[in-house]
Amino acid sequence: MSKRDINSTLLCFETYGFSNNNNFVGREQQINDIILKLEKENFISCIGPAESGKTSLINAGLIPTLQNSTHNKWCFYNCNKDINSLNELLKSLDRLTKNDTNQEVVGIIQKFLVPKYKDSLTFIKNKNAKHLIIIDDFYCSFIKNKKHSPEKFNEFVSAINSIIRSKNSRIYLLTTFQDSHISKIIQYNEFIKCINNSLYLLPPLNKEQTYIFIKTCFNELNVSISDKLIKVIDHDITHHKYPLPVLQYTLYFLYKSWIKQGDKNAPIQLVDYKNIGSSTSVINTNAEHAFNVYTDEEKRACCKLFKSLIKIEEKEYALKKLSFTEIRGITGSSETILKKIISELSSSNYKLLDRTDNEEVLEHDVISLSSLSITVEWKRLELWIHEEIESSETYIKLCKAASLYQNGDRDLMKNPDLEVVLSWFNKERPTEDWGKKYDRSYKRAINFLQESHKAYKQRKKFKEVSQARRIKKNKQIITLTSIGFFICLFLGIYSWIERQSAIKFSQELIVSNKKAKEKAIEANEAKEKTLISIEKEKKASELAKASQKKALKNAQIANTEKQKALILKEKAEANAKKAQRAEKKAKESAIREKAYAVSESKAKEVSLLNEQEAQRLKNMTTAINLAFEAEKKLDQGEKELGIDLALKAYNIYKDNDSTKTLNNQIFQAINRAYLEVVEDKKVSYKHDMGIKNVKITNSINPLVALVDYEDKLTLLSSKNGIFKKEIKSEIKNVSDVSFSNSKDELIISTYNGYLRFFNIQNSKFTREVNTYNNQINSIEYTKVESNPHLLLKHNSGIQLYNLVINKLSSNKKMNYEQITINKTGNKILSIESDTLKLYQLSISKNTIQLNLKYQRKINKGVSKIKILEDNLFAACYSNGLVEIYALVENQLNLKESILNHKKVRISNIELCNINNKKMLITSSFDNTINLTNLNNIKETITLIGHNSWVTGFSVNKVTNQLYSISQDASVKNWLIEEKDIITELKYFKGYE
């Protein structure tokens, strides 16, 4: 078989296409599943891991199958990844729906979509043709480059979806998606809705499919392979992160190894498989074989080459395609050496690199890694990637330090940091092209490093000169001191010797006199002791005789008394036992009589209590069942009956609930009934697009300020729950809004760095303040030293604006992810590098002073933080978790972890006092609002009514009413005290 036939059968790392679809086998079931789902939904999103065969399944499986269909004729279009503007495509597809002519279809699709196959356009003029638009790797094509805002992209997806799902539509859309990209598109809500309805998860190859694939490949080559070996290969590839490319690479080199053996009549056996190192190590073995023969200079060039072809994004690896000229600039290696390495590693002997099919490597050739699996399988490359990550982190820190030095915020670098960076620079020798991948201030960073090194050398030289001078002076002092010391030592030794001789003679004389006196004293003492001992012996003999007589007499008396005592004791013990037995019998008799009387009374009392408890539990169960039935009747449109059942359920439950806690199902029933009453009175408000922010005044008839996703402001008045627009003119470019203390002025922050003050009474702007920052992200009302202030949050830090004297503080630079202030304006809570930090805030000479008091490491993914009380703080996460921290003994301790929402983003949190309970209110992207008793987190009620993400809420502290906003463009007014809901329902029913 020719080399061309081998390469078209065993593709190594390449993707299967239309030209070799005959060899693409084993995926027939998945192809049929996709066709059925596509014809049913008109849109399908095929999702699977990276390099799992999604592109091959479409190009070599789905398209040929549809093209060979006898029932329908299909046209295929591959969406151009280089479309500069989604707006033009959106307008054209809109025209397509208005004028459904074949000629119109031809013009639009030819303009924006590139035909995948030459004969596809012949079907487009056919009136009955079906048109399939294919967008391979949707995330990289339209989302990753971030050329379009989420709002614009959602508009595009919504329009596409309405076209393909319109009645009698013959336009179909197929996209592919990596499963690792799903978490990165949370803000693209329209696309999420689409893929939720048309999701197809591509399963991995099973044993049967792997067997068919391997057998077919070698049958095409007229080669047989043992079934035992196929089972071994199937078992081995399941342990790999990227099984498909590893399988193709293994089969390619297994065939090449078998060819070299010479016996073409023998089947491929297990020994041939072991010769290539098996699938477990075939890539690593080939790569190491190529690398080990290189010189040291060639090895360094190879290392830099592979590092340049890998892009590291959020701890994930991606492949980069670079021209030879770009690679040479990034690596700084010799052109000859690079061409040699690229030529060898892209050849059929290794197939590790992919490049333009030329004999020689040219300047404009595009080079890339053949497969992402190489980053996992080649162990040396894994080490290189970690080195590249460390190098990039070191370089980025150097660039930041250089920037701070240029702004006057830090000094030149010193040891040990300087030593570490210099060691890295001398080892890696980074080029300017390499540096531009991570930070474009390469020259400034290197100049900063060189200046730091120069200053270090100067300091070192100055220290050496100063030290040499000190050493010379010290030597002179030591020499003079030594001479004087030796003279004094000599004189001291001589005088000591003479003195010791005199002392020795004197001591010997004293000792001899002392010994003589001691011997005389000892003789006198011995004489006196002898006389005393003789006298003592006489007295002791007399006393011993008298004591013996007295002891005999006392022993006789004691024995007599003992006998009497034993007799009396025995009598007393007998009498005591009789008394005890009589007393015991009397007590037992009394207890039996008393117990009989008590047990009869208690039995009756317990029986009555059990009956009452059973009835109470039965009534509570009935109440919950009635609540379910009430919601069911409301769903069926029987409003009157539903409200009656909800009220009945509430009354029964309250009469029988001993814990005085409200059941979530009961609350949902009365709240749902209240919503029906609200709909009758038409007091809810519907905006023309999704709303992202809401602020209200605390009053009986509050004002409601809304900011939508086009950054436009809407002001509503709410009287008796009925909303009315107050501003007719359009206010744009709004980032956040707040009410003044007097509630007659609206304070608006803008994305171009201005604070604007709007008089609500005459609907005019009274003044504006330039903060001299690019933009204000949000504002927060507080009181600092009893004076009302606004906290302004910028990308680069924070400012405070005094609303009394209309004065703006200087900008306090901070690198925070989230930040908030307490109501009394003396505490700041922030998230910085996954650390929760609590600062003490003060203002001195119009400058913000922050004193870090406490900090604590927390988990990643924080979506909202809040100071709930003076010593109580909350951190909300994108996975639905709420953590409550308390300040105890000068430490931030975790008090509670609450997970009442689904695992999606928490958008807002507040603590309110409702019915004398501390209720924690949270809104979430699961379309709900939860109210949780902070003293009993099991007591939770849920507000259900929005059709999309709840993006925020605000609580009226005067009326205890909650105003929530949503991406479904609605504003809802909730009563969160049960007594208010019951009052409304009874009023509606005419009970009050």
C-alpha positions, 0 to 999 in steps of 0.5 A: 500500500502506498504512503498516501494510502497509509496516511489517509487510513491511520491519521495519527493526530489528524482530524477525520474529514469528508475525504476519509469518511469510509474509515470513520466507523464506530460512531453510527449510533451517535450520528443517528441520535444527532440527526433525530435531535437536529430534525426535532429541535432545529438546533443542537449543541454537541458538547464533549471534552477537548479532543474527544472527536467532535469535529471528526464526528461532524465532518466524517460522520454526520455530513456524509450521512446527511448527504447520502440521505434519500429523503432530504437534500441538505446544504452545509455551511461552515461559519466563518470564524473571522466575521468582524461584526455580529450585527451584519449577520444579525440583520441578514438573518432578520431579512431572511425571516421576512423574505423566505425566498431561495434567492435571498437564502443564497445571497445571505449565506454566500455572503457570511458563510463559507461553503464546506463542500464544493457540491453543496451549493447545487442544492441551495436553489432546490426549494425543498433543500435543508440548510445546516449551519455548522459552528465548530468550537462555538466558544473560541469562534464567538465568545473567547475574543470578547469582541462583543458584549454579553448583551449584544451576543444574547441579542444575536443568539435570540435572533438566531434561535427565533429564526431556526425555531420559526414555523416551517423553518428549513434552517438548522444550526449545529454547534460544538462546545468543550465541556470545560467552557460551560462555566465561562459563559454564565453571563450569556443567558440566551445561549445557555437557554438554547443549549439547555433545550438542545444539549447532546453530550458526546459519550466516549468510545466503548469497547465495541466501538474501539474494536470496530475502529481498530479492525476497520483501520487495519482491514483497509491496510490488508493487515490482521491484528489479534483480538487479544491485542485489541483488548489490551489497547482498549484497556490501556487508552481508558487511563489517558486524559485524551484517549482518542489522539493517543489511540490514533498515535499508537495505531500509526506507530504500531503499524510502522513498527510492524512494517520494520519487522519484515514478515508482512504475512504475520498478524500484528501481535502483543510483542509488536505493541510492546516494541513501541512501549504500548499506548502508555508511553509511546508518545513519551518514548518517541519524544525522548528519543528525539530529544536525547540526541540533541546537543545542549544548545539544541535542547535549550532551543527545543525547550523554548520552542515547545513552551512558545506553542502552549498557551496557559489560560486559567490553569488550562492548556491550549495550543497556539499556532505561530509562524516560524518568524514569531517563534524565532523572535520568542525563543531567540534561538538560532534559525538553523537549529530551529529549522532542524528541530521543527523539520525532524519533529514534524516528520513521519518519524515523530509527528509531534509538531504540525506545520505546512507541508513543505520540504523545507521550513519557510519563514511564513510556515505556521507551526503548532503542537500536533495534539493537546495530549502531548502536554500530558503524555510527554513528562518532560513537557509537563516540567517545561510548562511548570517552568513557563508558568513560574517564569511568567509569574516572575516576569509579571511581578517584575513588570508590576514592580517596575510600574510602581517604581516609575510612579514613585510607589516603591524603591529599586529591588533588593535581595533576596528578590533581586537575587531570585529575579537575576538568577531567573533572567540569566537562566532563561534569557527572555526575549522582548517578543516572549515578554509581550505575551504576558506584559508589553512593558518589557523594556521598562522591566529590564531597565528596572532590573538593570538599575536595581542590579547596578545599585546593588553593585554600588552598595556592595562596593561601598560596603567592601571599602568601608569594611576594609577600612574598619579591618585595617583600623581594628588590626592596629588597635589589636596589635597595640592591645596585644603588646600591653597585654603580654607585658601585664601578663608577665608581671602578673605571673611573677607576682602570683608565684611569689605570693603563692609561696608565702601563702603556702608557708603560712597555711602549713603553720596554721594547720599544725597548730590546729591539729594539736588543739583538736587532739586535746579536745577529743581526749577530754570529750571521750572521758566525759562520754564514758562517765555519762554512759555508765549513769544512763545504763543504771537508770534504764535498767530500773525503768525497764523493770517498772514498765514491765509490771505496769504493762502486764496489769494493763493487758489484763484489764484491756482483755476483760473490757474487750469481752464485754464490748463484743457482747454489747455489739452483737446485741446492738447489731441484732436489734438494728437489723430488726428495726431496718426490716420493719422500716423497709416493709413499711416503706415498701407498702407505702410506695406500692400504694402511692405508685398505684394511685399515681400510675392510674392518674398519669396513664389517663393524662399521657393518653389524653396528651397523645391524643391531642398531639396526634390530632395536632400533627394530623391538622398540620399535615392537613394544612400542608396538603391544603397548601399544595391543593391551593397552589394547584387550584391557582395553577388551574385558574380557580383563583377564588377557591385557591385563595380560600384554600390558602387562607384555610391552610394558614389558619389551621397551621397557625392554630396547631404550630407549637414552634411558632415557625412558618412552614415554607409550603404554607408561606408559598401558598399564601404568597402565591395567592397574594400574587394573584391578587396583585395581578388583579390590581395590576401593581407589578411593573414590567420594564422593556429589558432586564434590570440589574440594580434597584434602590428605594426610599424608606417611606410609606409610598416609596420611590423606586430607582431602576438601572437596566442592562443598557445603563439607563435610569428609570424612576418609579413612584409606588403608591398603594403598590401601583407603579408610575413613571416619574421621569419622562426624559432618558438618563443614560450611562448610569453605573449606580444610583442612590437617594439623598438623606432628604429623599428629594434628590437622586444621586447618579454615578456614571461610567465616565467618572461623574457624580450627577445630582438630580432634583426629583421635584422639578426633574432637573440636574442641579450639579455634577462632580468630576471625580477624575477617574475613568469610571465609577463602578458603584456607590454606597450610602453611609454616615462617617462621623454622623455626616452623610457620605457616599463611598465611590468604588473605582477600578483603581481604589475608593473615594468618599464624597461628603454630602454636607459640605460637597467635598470629595476625598483623594483617591485611596488606591486599592486592588480589591475584588469586592468592597463594602462599608458599614452604615456608621462609616467606620469599617470597610470589608473587602476581598483581596486575593481570596482574602477577607479583610476588615479595615478601620476607616477614618478621614484625616485632612481629606485623605482616607486612612485604612488600618487593617484589623483582621483578615482571613483566607476564604474560598474563591468565587465570591460574588457579594460581601456585606457587613450585616451588623457591627461584628457580623459579616457575610460572603456569598459565592457563585455556587449558591453558598453563603458564609457568615463570619463573626468577630470573636476574640479578635478573630474572624470565625466562621459562624454558619454555612448556608446553602439554600439556593441552587448552585448558582450565583448569589446576587444580593444579601441583607439582614432585616428584623421581621416579626422580631426575628433576624432574617437573612434575605438572599437573591440568586440566579436560581430565580428565587429569593430566600428568607432564613432565620439567622438563629435557626437556619432550618427555618427558611421560606422561598419567594417564587415568582420571577421567570429568570435570574433575580439580579437584586432587591431592596427592602423598605424598612418602614413597611417591611416590603421587598422590591425585587428585580430580575433579568425577566425585566420585571419588578415585584413588590413582596409582602414579607410579613405573613400578617400583611399577606393575610390582611391583603387576602382577607380584604380581597375576599371581603372578610375585613 
